[in-house]
Amino acid sequence: MRYSYEYKRKCVELYRQGLWMETPDGIKNKHNFRNMIRRWSYMVDANGFEALKSNRPYKVWTAQEKFQLVSRVIAGETNLSVAIEAGIKDTQLCEWVRKYKIYGYNGLISQKEGLQPQRSDMKKKNINNPRKLDETEYEELLRLREENAYIKAENEVIKKQIALRHEKWAAQLKAKKQQSSKNSEKKDIN
């Protein structure tokens, strides 16, 4: 149910006087309605009566601003208190905290949603008829292929060195175990 700014303001003013606004028709749970009035009161305490206006301009939050709010929640403040002070819904803040816990700081960076508009420069490329490379592009392509092959060979050498090192350690460990078992047998005989 949507409430007007004037209605919300009147509810908050009555709440501050220790009175409750009559629960509107269609609201089944009186307790939830009163909790909403409490929340409106907290919002007014933190941000003034302007916070009750539902047609406030939409604020785009930067990743740094989101991180500051999330870090306060992680430090021990409640979701609700931080959200009310920031003037956002606590569910939105919960979502930011969840994304931060899963993806880290990158989870707070806004992603464009939906389909991207088609641009003329993004037409399908014909893979059967690729364009001809000019001389410098062809030379660069050859250089990059050589560099790629070199890096792959270098990685293989490193992997083999690591495998040999592990084999050597395993052999040394086995020799130590055999030596210690021989020493323990000698002690048992004496």
N, C-alpha and C positions, 0 to 999 in steps of 0.2 A: 504494500500500500504506500502511495506517495503522500507526503505531508507538505503543506506549504511552509514557507519561511516563517510566516506570522504564527502559525499553529505551533511549530517547533519552539519558537521564542516564548510563546505563552506557556508551553509545557515546562520549559526550563525555569522561567520566572516563578511559576507555582511550586516547582520542585525545590527551589532555593528558599521558599517560604515554609517548606515542610508539608506542602499539600501535593495531591496528585490530580492530574487531569483525568477526567472521566474516560475510561477505556472505550474507544470507538466501536461502533457496531461492525461486525465482521472479524474482529480480533478475538480469537478463541482463548489465547493464553494471556492473562492479565500480567503475569510475572515477566514475560518477554517484552511486553509493551513498556513496563516500568524500567526494565534494563536498558531499553532503547533511550528512554528519557535520561537515565543516568549518563549514558554515553554522550548524548547531546550536551549535557551539562559539562562533562569533562572536555569536550571539544571546544565549548565556549570558554572554559577556563584557560585552555592552552592557546587558542587562536582567536578569541573574540567571537561576537555574534555572527560575523561574516562567514564563519565556518559552517553555519547551518544552511547557507544558501546552496541549493543543489545545482544552480547554473553557473557555478564558479568556472573560470576557464581551466581547461585541461592542462595539467602540468606534465611536461616530459621530464622524467627523472634521468639524470646521468648515472653512469655506472658508479662513479665516485660517491654521489649522494646516496644511492642505494646501499653501497658498501658501508657508509657511516651508520645508516639505520640498522643494517643487518649486524654490524659489529656490536652495537648497543644491545641487541637482543641476545647475541651469543655471550656477551659479557655478563648477562644475568637480568637485564630489565625485561619486563613482560612485553609480549607482542602488542597487547592492547594499549598499554601506556605509551609506547613508542609510536604506534600507529596514530593514536589520537593526537599526540603532540605534533606529528608530521602532517596531520590532516588527511590521512589515507585510511582505507579500510584495513582492518587487521588481517583479513584473508589475503589481501595483496602483499602485505609484509610477510606473511607466512610463506607465500609462494616465492618471494625473493630469498628468504632464508633457506628454503628447500633447494632452490637452484644453486645457491652459494655452496651448500653442503655437498651437492653432487658434482657441480662443474667448477667450483672455485670462483674466482673473480670474473672469469669469462662468462659465467652463467648470468651475470648481472648486466652484461652488455646487451642493449636492445637489438633484436633481430627484426628485420623487415618481414612482415608476414604476408601471406597471400601470393598470388601469381604476380610476376613481374610484367609490366607492360611490354608488349612486343616492340622491339626496336628494329629499324631497317638494317642496321649493321650486324644483326644477329640472325641473318637468314641461314638456312641449311647450307652447309658446305657440300659440294659434290666431291665425294671421296674417290670416285672413279676417275675424275679428271682434276687432280691437284694442280695448283699453279706451279709454274716453273720457278725454281730458286735462282736468284742471281748469284754471281760468283762469290761474293763475300758471305752470303748466307750458306752456300754450299760448303765453303771452307770452314765456317764456324760449326756446321753440322758434323763434318768429319772430325774436327778437333774435339767436339763434345763426345762423340762416339768413342774416340780413342781414350779420352779422360775417363769415361764411364767404364770401359774395359779395364783400364789400369786400376781403378778403385775396386772393382769386383775382384780382380786378382789379388790385390793387397788384402782385402777382407778374407779371402780364402787362406792366405798365408797366416794371418792372425788367428783364424779358427784352428788351423792345424797346430800352431804353436801352443795354443791353449789346451788342445787335446793331448799333445805330447806332455805338457807340464802336468796335467791331471794323471796321466799314466805313470809318470815318474813318481809323483807323490804317492799314488796307490802302491807302487812297487816298494817304495821306502817304508810305507806303513806296514805292509805285509812282512818285510824283512824284520822290522822292529818287533812285530808280534811274535814271529818265529824265534827271534833271539831271546825275547822275554820268556817264552815258553820253555826254551832250552835251559835258561838260567833257573827257572823255577823247578825243573826236573832235577837239576844238579843239587839244589838245596834239599829237595826231598830225599835224595839218596844219602846225603851226609847226615 
